[in-house]
Amino acid sequence: MKLIIDVPDKDYEKLKDGHIPFSILDVMQNGTPIPDNATNGEIMQMMFPNGVTAKFATFMRFVVGEDEYINCAYDWWNAPYQKGGK
């Protein structure tokens, strides 16, 4: 199973240094399951549940906050999600 997890920056830095500041059980319980065959757009919507999509003629805009948005091609939005963009 794949999960999306939210880790505070300070804990992530500790994790990168080889220290585990929390239990794996806590992380898993607070994770969001990624469905099989999820698209990049579905993952974006899971990561930013209050985001709003706007469709334009040549691209998609995903608004995540005031003056904060992501523009992407329809092909990318609808493509299967692959960790690390592989």
Secondary structure, 3 states (H helix, E strand, C coil): CEEECCCCHHHHHHHHCCCCCCCHHHHHHCCEEECCCCEHHHHHHHHCCCCEEEECCCCEEEEEECCEEEEECHHHHHCECCHHHC
